[in-house]
Amino acid sequence: MIATRGRAANKLDSSDNEERSLMGAKKQKLQRFLSAHSNCYFCGGAATTIDHVPSRECFIGRVGPEGYEFPACKRCNNSAGPAEQTVALYRHCTDFAEDIRGRPQVEKLLSGLRNNSPTRVPITEVSANQKRQLARRSNIALQTGDTYAGLPIVGITPDVHHDFKVFSRRLTCALFYRHAGKILPATHMIKTQWIQFAHGRAEKIVADITADMPHLTQTGRVNTNIGQQFSYRWYLDAETETFLFAAQFAMAFFIFGLTARFALETSGEGWESHQSDYPEPFR
């Protein structure tokens, strides 16, 4: 008995040492990262955390691409959580090509929204007439033997659109930081939009928007196949600090973002200054 208990105690000590070693390595990695990137990519304040943009929840098994970690203050990092949860749910449940590996995430995200943000939960009670109208507006054609009532269409609330807007504007700031090498000025104007992959005109719309975007970034991870889950085309005019992109999230949806200095062209409908994104105390 004494010998057995001793071996058990040694195993526990070994486990504790390994855990402390991992925690120490993680802390050192954070310190090295923040030494090289000391300011929040979003508001410009002192960075104390790492923000993953897009959120890791948007990827199967929460395994996202390398190189999309950004320095962030705790306030800006935490403020993104609710919107990231909403977008991640729709990322997984609207990708009809995704295999069963994403189901546990969908269930977890759906449970979280039901408990914390019920107004973000998909509306399943959609009439056949409503589905018909949406299908026609979106150029979604019925396949042989299908009916409008049987189309996998759910309703979404204004709160969902709001969360996509928040998510898209943060993505705009992150990609600007990555490719311009600087924090987006608070006075810059931002305009974003998103469209579901299943939209009948999605390919045409994306082709038109990306016609003048020369750069294609297909993200990935060393020694890990994460598939075609996140890619984007982009363009940057370094002189005017104008940046635009079109990002594809698997076969779920596209997000478009455009940011530029304040001008007559950027003062119309849909444009808002980046400063409006800041948490209240920073505005």
C-alpha positions as CSV (number, residue, x, y, z in Angstrom):
1,M,0.0,0.0,0.0
2,I,2.7,2.5,0.9
3,A,4.7,1.8,-2.3
4,T,1.5,2.1,-4.4
5,R,0.5,5.4,-2.8
6,G,4.1,6.7,-3.4
7,R,4.0,5.9,-7.1
8,A,0.6,7.6,-7.3
9,A,2.0,10.7,-5.6
10,N,5.0,10.7,-7.9
11,K,2.6,10.6,-10.9
12,L,0.7,13.5,-9.5
13,D,3.9,15.5,-8.9
14,S,5.0,14.7,-12.4
15,S,1.6,15.8,-13.8
16,D,1.8,19.1,-11.8
17,N,5.3,19.8,-13.1
18,E,4.2,19.2,-16.7
19,E,1.3,21.5,-16.2
20,R,3.4,24.3,-14.7
21,S,5.9,23.8,-17.6
22,L,3.2,24.3,-20.2
23,M,1.8,27.3,-18.4
24,G,5.3,28.8,-18.2
25,A,5.9,28.2,-21.9
26,K,2.5,29.8,-22.8
27,K,3.3,32.8,-20.7
28,Q,6.7,33.2,-22.3
29,K,5.2,33.0,-25.7
30,L,2.7,35.7,-24.8
31,Q,5.4,37.9,-23.5
32,R,7.5,37.5,-26.6
33,F,4.5,38.2,-28.8
34,L,3.6,41.4,-26.9
35,S,7.2,42.6,-26.9
36,A,7.0,42.6,-30.7
37,H,3.4,43.9,-30.8
38,S,2.8,46.2,-27.8
39,N,-0.3,48.0,-29.0
40,C,-3.9,46.7,-29.5
41,Y,-4.6,46.2,-33.2
42,F,-8.1,47.5,-32.6
43,C,-8.0,50.6,-30.4
44,G,-4.2,51.3,-30.2
45,G,-4.1,50.9,-26.4
46,A,-1.6,48.8,-24.5
47,A,-1.9,45.1,-25.6
48,T,-2.1,42.5,-22.8
49,T,-3.7,39.6,-24.7
50,I,-3.8,37.7,-28.0
51,D,-6.9,37.9,-30.1
52,H,-7.6,35.3,-32.8
53,V,-9.2,36.8,-35.8
54,P,-11.2,35.1,-37.2
55,S,-12.2,33.4,-33.9
56,R,-11.0,29.9,-33.5
57,E,-14.7,28.8,-33.1
58,C,-15.1,29.5,-36.8
59,F,-12.8,26.5,-37.6
60,I,-13.5,22.8,-37.2
61,G,-12.1,21.6,-33.9
62,R,-11.2,25.2,-33.1
63,V,-8.0,24.7,-35.1
64,G,-7.5,27.8,-37.1
65,P,-4.7,29.1,-39.5
66,E,-1.3,30.3,-38.3
67,G,-0.5,34.0,-38.4
68,Y,-3.9,35.3,-37.5
69,E,-3.1,36.2,-33.9
70,F,-3.3,39.9,-33.0
71,P,-2.3,41.9,-30.0
72,A,-5.3,43.2,-28.1
73,C,-6.1,45.0,-24.9
74,K,-8.4,42.9,-22.6
75,R,-11.4,45.2,-23.1
76,C,-11.3,45.0,-26.9
77,N,-10.7,41.2,-26.8
78,N,-13.5,40.5,-24.5
79,S,-16.0,42.8,-26.3
80,A,-15.9,40.6,-29.4
81,G,-17.0,37.4,-27.7
82,P,-20.8,37.5,-28.2
83,A,-20.5,38.4,-31.9
84,E,-17.9,35.7,-32.5
85,Q,-20.2,33.1,-31.0
86,T,-23.0,34.1,-33.3
87,V,-21.0,34.1,-36.5
88,A,-19.3,30.8,-35.6
89,L,-22.7,29.1,-35.2
90,Y,-23.8,30.3,-38.7
91,R,-20.4,29.5,-40.1
92,H,-20.8,25.8,-39.2
93,C,-24.6,25.3,-39.6
94,T,-24.8,26.9,-43.1
95,D,-21.9,25.0,-44.6
96,F,-23.7,22.0,-46.2
97,A,-20.4,20.5,-47.2
98,E,-19.0,20.3,-43.7
99,D,-18.6,16.8,-42.3
100,I,-19.8,15.5,-38.9
101,R,-16.7,16.9,-37.2
102,G,-18.4,20.3,-36.8
103,R,-21.6,19.0,-35.2
104,P,-20.3,19.1,-31.6
105,Q,-19.4,22.7,-32.1
106,V,-22.8,23.5,-33.5
107,E,-24.5,21.9,-30.6
108,K,-22.3,23.8,-28.1
109,L,-22.7,27.1,-29.8
110,L,-26.4,26.7,-30.1
111,S,-26.7,25.8,-26.5
112,G,-24.6,28.9,-25.5
113,L,-26.8,31.2,-27.6
114,R,-30.0,29.8,-26.2
115,N,-28.7,30.4,-22.7
116,N,-27.0,33.8,-23.2
117,S,-28.3,35.4,-26.4
118,P,-31.7,33.8,-27.4
119,T,-32.4,36.5,-30.0
120,R,-29.5,35.1,-32.0
121,V,-30.9,31.6,-32.3
122,P,-32.1,30.7,-35.8
123,I,-35.9,31.0,-36.4
124,T,-37.0,27.5,-37.6
125,E,-40.7,28.4,-38.1
126,V,-40.5,29.7,-41.6
127,S,-43.5,29.2,-43.9
128,A,-43.3,27.7,-47.4
129,N,-44.4,31.1,-48.8
130,Q,-41.6,32.9,-47.0
131,K,-39.1,30.4,-48.2
132,R,-40.4,30.8,-51.8
133,Q,-39.9,34.6,-51.6
134,L,-36.4,34.3,-50.2
135,A,-35.4,31.6,-52.7
136,R,-36.6,33.8,-55.6
137,R,-34.9,36.9,-54.3
138,S,-31.6,35.0,-53.8
139,N,-31.9,33.1,-57.1
140,I,-31.9,29.7,-55.3
141,A,-33.3,27.2,-57.8
142,L,-35.1,24.1,-56.7
143,Q,-33.6,20.7,-57.6
144,T,-35.7,18.0,-59.2
145,G,-38.1,16.6,-56.6
146,D,-37.6,19.4,-54.1
147,T,-40.2,21.8,-52.7
148,Y,-40.0,25.3,-51.2
149,A,-41.3,24.0,-47.9
150,G,-38.4,21.5,-47.8
151,L,-35.6,24.0,-48.4
152,P,-33.2,24.3,-45.4
153,I,-33.9,27.9,-44.8
154,V,-34.2,29.5,-41.3
155,G,-34.9,33.1,-40.3
156,I,-32.4,35.4,-38.6
157,T,-33.0,38.4,-36.5
158,P,-31.6,42.0,-36.7
159,D,-29.3,41.0,-33.8
160,V,-27.6,38.4,-36.0
161,H,-27.0,41.0,-38.7
162,H,-25.6,43.3,-36.0
163,D,-23.2,40.6,-34.8
164,F,-22.0,39.9,-38.4
165,K,-21.4,43.6,-38.7
166,V,-19.3,43.7,-35.5
167,F,-17.4,40.6,-36.6
168,S,-16.8,42.0,-40.1
169,R,-15.5,45.3,-38.9
170,R,-13.1,43.6,-36.5
171,L,-11.9,41.4,-39.4
172,T,-11.3,44.5,-41.5
173,C,-9.1,46.0,-38.7
174,A,-7.2,42.8,-38.3
175,L,-6.4,42.3,-42.0
176,F,-5.5,45.9,-42.3
177,Y,-3.1,45.5,-39.4
178,R,-1.6,42.3,-41.0
179,H,-1.1,43.7,-44.5
180,A,-0.5,47.5,-43.8
181,G,1.6,46.8,-40.7
182,K,-0.1,49.5,-38.7
183,I,-3.2,50.1,-36.6
184,L,-6.3,51.4,-38.5
185,P,-6.7,55.1,-37.6
186,A,-9.8,55.9,-35.6
187,T,-10.9,58.4,-38.2
188,H,-10.9,55.9,-41.1
189,M,-14.3,54.9,-42.4
190,I,-15.4,51.3,-42.7
191,K,-18.1,49.6,-44.8
192,T,-18.9,45.9,-44.7
193,Q,-21.3,43.3,-46.1
194,W,-21.9,39.6,-46.0
195,I,-23.6,37.1,-48.3
196,Q,-24.4,33.4,-47.9
197,F,-22.6,31.0,-50.1
198,A,-25.9,29.4,-51.1
199,H,-27.1,32.7,-52.6
200,G,-27.7,32.0,-56.3
201,R,-25.7,35.0,-57.4
202,A,-22.9,34.7,-54.9
203,E,-20.3,33.7,-57.4
204,K,-21.1,36.5,-59.8
205,I,-21.2,39.1,-57.0
206,V,-17.8,37.9,-55.6
207,A,-16.3,37.9,-59.1
208,D,-17.3,41.4,-59.7
209,I,-16.1,42.7,-56.4
210,T,-12.7,40.9,-56.5
211,A,-11.9,41.8,-60.1
212,D,-9.5,44.5,-59.0
213,M,-8.1,42.6,-56.0
214,P,-4.7,41.2,-57.2
215,H,-3.7,39.4,-54.0
216,L,-5.1,36.0,-52.9
217,T,-4.3,34.6,-49.5
218,Q,-5.1,30.9,-48.8
219,T,-4.6,30.4,-45.1
220,G,-3.2,27.2,-43.6
221,R,-1.4,25.5,-40.8
222,V,2.0,23.8,-40.7
223,N,1.7,20.0,-40.5
224,T,-2.1,20.2,-40.1
225,N,-4.6,20.2,-42.9
226,I,-7.4,22.6,-42.1
227,G,-8.9,22.6,-45.6
228,Q,-10.3,25.5,-47.5
229,Q,-11.9,27.1,-44.4
230,F,-10.7,30.7,-44.7
231,S,-9.3,32.5,-47.7
232,Y,-9.5,36.0,-49.1
233,R,-8.6,38.4,-51.9
234,W,-7.4,41.8,-51.0
235,Y,-6.0,45.1,-52.2
236,L,-4.0,47.8,-50.3
237,D,-3.1,51.3,-51.5
238,A,-0.3,52.1,-49.0
239,E,-0.3,55.8,-49.9
240,T,-4.0,56.5,-49.3
241,E,-4.3,53.7,-46.7
242,T,-7.3,52.3,-48.6
243,F,-7.8,48.6,-48.0
244,L,-10.5,46.2,-49.3
245,F,-11.0,42.5,-49.1
246,A,-13.4,39.7,-49.9
247,A,-13.1,36.7,-47.5
248,Q,-14.6,33.2,-48.0
249,F,-15.5,31.1,-44.9
250,A,-15.6,27.6,-46.3
251,M,-18.9,27.0,-48.1
252,A,-20.9,29.1,-45.6
253,F,-20.6,32.8,-46.5
254,F,-18.5,35.6,-47.9
255,I,-17.6,38.8,-46.0
256,F,-16.6,42.0,-47.8
257,G,-14.8,44.9,-46.1
258,L,-13.6,48.3,-47.3
259,T,-11.8,51.0,-45.3
260,A,-10.6,54.4,-46.4
261,R,-10.0,57.9,-45.1
262,F,-12.9,60.2,-44.5
263,A,-14.1,61.8,-47.8
264,L,-17.3,62.6,-49.7
265,E,-17.2,59.0,-51.1
266,T,-17.0,57.4,-47.7
267,S,-19.7,59.5,-46.0
268,G,-22.8,57.8,-47.5
269,E,-25.0,55.0,-46.4
270,G,-23.3,52.0,-44.7
271,W,-20.1,53.9,-43.8
272,E,-19.2,54.4,-40.2
273,S,-15.9,55.7,-38.6
274,H,-13.7,53.1,-36.9
275,Q,-14.0,55.1,-33.7
276,S,-17.6,54.1,-33.4
277,D,-16.3,50.5,-32.9
278,Y,-14.4,51.4,-29.8
279,P,-15.8,50.3,-26.4
280,E,-17.7,53.2,-24.8
281,P,-15.0,54.6,-22.5
282,F,-12.6,55.0,-25.5
283,R,-14.9,56.9,-27.8
